[in-house]
Amino acid sequence: MASTLEEPTAERKAELSESLTEVRVRVEAAASLSSTTPTLVAVSKYKPASDILACHELGQLDFGENYVQELEDKARILPSDIRWHFIGTLQSNKAKTLASIPNLYSVQTLGSIKAANALNKALSSDRTSPLRVQLQVNTSGEDSKSGFPPLSTSEGIESSELAQLAAHVVKECPRLRLEGLMTIGSLELSIHASEAEKNADFETLKETRDFLKGYLETTLGDDVRSSWGEEGSGRLLLSMGMSSDFETALKAGSDIVRVGTGIFGQRAPKAT
């Protein structure tokens, strides 16, 4: 990663303007069926900082990165009002580096109590607000994907890893704020589902959210009710939907969609 920020070419600016505008229009149209205003996260992994700068100049503030080092390098040279979303696998030994990024906005893939503790400990006491975190749920059951098993019943929730981590974040990690749940739905399901069909992965995440919400309300009580969920509304947000299925996700009630290829085009392989 270059230590200085290069200006995007006029041609690249035009390409990104066209694609970002198209995605925004589609997001707005799909979200019009729900009562929420979703957040569009532009997934910029492997893309040069100049691409991010071009999108930022078009008013895009939310960007997602999968690798801690790449995020740190980009954050160092890009505008400080960017809201960085970490969407890769968080290893506890990378928590200190990640926490040092002052405009880190959220971690969407928190996956263990160990990582939560490391991140909470590493965050500066100077932060004006807790760091938003989402817990990843493997709604498709695919071995290639990370995340906790979904919840399918209110019985025995307290013994599930998902509920245990959620409760731990709320009770033991004051510098973190449990904001919601995240999933990567099955691409196969998105490709082959008809227009009228509901995406089973997205419905599973909604169901899991509802069971978890009930558990937290019952178990933790009113004394910490204001310390989890979206600030203001208290809702547990859903991050679901990518380039291939974000419209379906929005119609299902997604609050956050993560779009990379649809904005930036195909990614080159990661440099070795």
N, C-alpha and C positions, 0 to 999 in steps of 0.2 A: 504494500500500500504506500502510495506516494505521500511524502510529508507536506507537500504543498498542494493546494487545490487548483486544478485546471478548470478553465471555463469550458462549458459544453459548446460544441459547434452549433452554428445556426441550423444546420440540417438535423442534428440530433434533437435540438430544442423543439423543432417543428414536429418530429416524430413523437416525442414524449407528450407534447401538448395535445396532439390528436388522440393518442391512446388513453391518456389520463382523462381527458374530457369525455371520451366514449364510456369509460368505466364509470365515471361519476354519474353520467346520465342513466346508465343501467342500474346503478345502485339506488339512485333516487326513485326510479320507476318501480323497482322491486320492493323498496321499503315503504312505498306509498300505501301498501296494503296493511301495514302494521302501524302502531302508534309511536314507534321509537325512531330516533334519528341515529342511524348506525355510524360507527367509526370505520373508515376505510384505511387500512394499514397497507402501505405500499411496501411489498417485500423486496428488499434491495440487495439481498445476498449475492455476492460475486460481481455485482454491478459497480462501476466506478463512481467515486464521489461526485464527479461532474454530472452524472445522471440524476443523483439525488438533489444536487443543487438546482438543476433545471426544473425538477418537480416542485421543489421548495419555492422557487420563484413564481410558480403557478398557484401557490397557496396551500400545497400539501405539507402537513406538519407531522403526520404519523408515518414512521418507517419501521420495518421489521428486519431484524438480522438474526442469523442462525449461529454465528460463531463469535465468541467473546472477543478474540483478538481483532477480528475484522470490524466489529462494532466499536471497539476502543479506538482503533486507528481512524475510522471515519468520524467519530464524534469529536475527535481532537481538532479536526480541520473544518468541520461543517458548522453552520449557524447554530447557536446555542438554544434557539427556541424550538428546534426539532424535538419531537417526542419519540424517543427510541423504545421500541418494543422488542424484547429478547424472546425469540420463538424457537430457539434450539434447545437441545438437551443441556440442562444445567448440572455441571459437576461441582461438588462442594468446594474443590480446590480452585475453582475459577470464580468463586463468589466474591472474593475480595477485589479482583480486577473489575468485575462487572459492577459492583457497588460503588466503585470509585468514579464512575461516569455520572457527572452531576445532573444531566438531563435524561437519565434513564427513567422511563415513564411506567413501564410494566414488564413483568416476567410472566409469560403466558404458559410456561411449561414446568412449573414447580412440581417435583415428583417424589420428594422424600422429606422426612423430618430432618435428616442430616443436612440436606441442602437448605432447608428453611432456616435452620439454626445458624448455619454458616453465613447466609445472606443477611439475616437479621443482625448478627454480630458485626458484620463488615460495614453495614450502612452507617453513614455519618450521623451523629446526633444533631448536626446542623440542618438536616433535611427539614423543609417546612411542612411536609406531610408524609405519611407512610408510603412505601412503595407498593403499588398495586400488583397483586399476583393472581394468576389463574391456575387451577389444577387441571392437568391433562387427563382426559378420559379416553380410553381405547374403545370407542363405540362399535367398531367393525370387528373386533376380535382378531385382527390380523397380527401375526407374530412380528412382522416387520415394523410395527408401530408401537411407540411408547404409550404409557398412560395406565391409569387404574381401570379395573373392570367397572362397568356401569352399575348403577343401583336399579334393581327391578322390583323391589318391595320395601316396605317400611320395617319389615321384621329383620332384626339382627344388624341393623345399620351400624350400630356402635362398634361392631367388630370388624367392619370394613376398613381397609387402608385409606380409602378416600375420606371417609368421615373422621378417622383418627387424625389425618394430616390437617383437614379443615379446622377441626377443633383446636389442634395444637397451634396453628397459625394465629387463630383468634385469641387464644388464652396466653400463649407463651412468646409471641413474636410481635412486640409493640411497634416495631419499625416496618412491619408488613401489614398490608390490608388485603384480606381475602375478598377479591372482587367478583370472581365467578369461575366458570369452567370453560375448557377449550377442548376441541376435538379436530382430528383430521379424518374426515369421512372417507368411505370407500370410493375410490375413483370409478371402479366398475359399476357401482350402484348409481353414481351420478350420470354416467354415460348411457346406461340402459334404461333408466327410469323414464316413464312417459311424462308428459306435461302435467297430467292429472294426479299422478302418484306422489305420495309423500315420501321423502327420503328417510328410510328407517334409522339411519345413524343420527340424523338431526332430531328425530322424534325421541330417540333413546337419550340423547343429551338433555333434552327438555325434561323428560321424565326423571332423569338422575338429578337435575337441578331442583326439581320440586321435592323429591324425597330428601335431598340434603338440606334444603331450606327448612323443611319441617323438623328435621333432626336438630339442626342448630337452634332453632327457636325453642324447641322443647327442652334441650339439654343445657344450653348456655344461659337462657333466661334473658330478661330485659336489661340487666346491668351492662351487658356488652353488645346489645342489639345494634347500637349505632356504630360499632367498630368493624362491621363486615358488610359486604354488598357494595353496590355503587354508592358513592358519597352523595347524599341528598335523597335519592329514591330508596336506597336500601335493597334494591333488587340484586340478585345474583345474575351477573351478565353472562351471556353466551358468546364465545368466540368460535364461530364455525362458518365454513365457506371459503373456498379459494378460487383461483381463476376459472376452473372448470364448472364450479357449482355455486358461486356466491349468490346468484339470483334465487336459486332454490332455497338456500340457507336463509336469505333475508325474508322470503315469503314464509318461512317456517318460524321466524322470530329472532334471527340472529342479531346481536348487538354490535359485533365486530367481525369484519371480513378481512381476509388476508390475501391480497392480490399481487402476484409478482409478474408472471409471464404476460398477463393481460395488459400490464402497464409498460414493462421494460422489454418485452420480447424474450425469446429463448435465452437461457443462460449458457455461457461457456463453461466447460468443466472446471472444477476447482484446481487452481495451480498446485502442484506438488513440490 
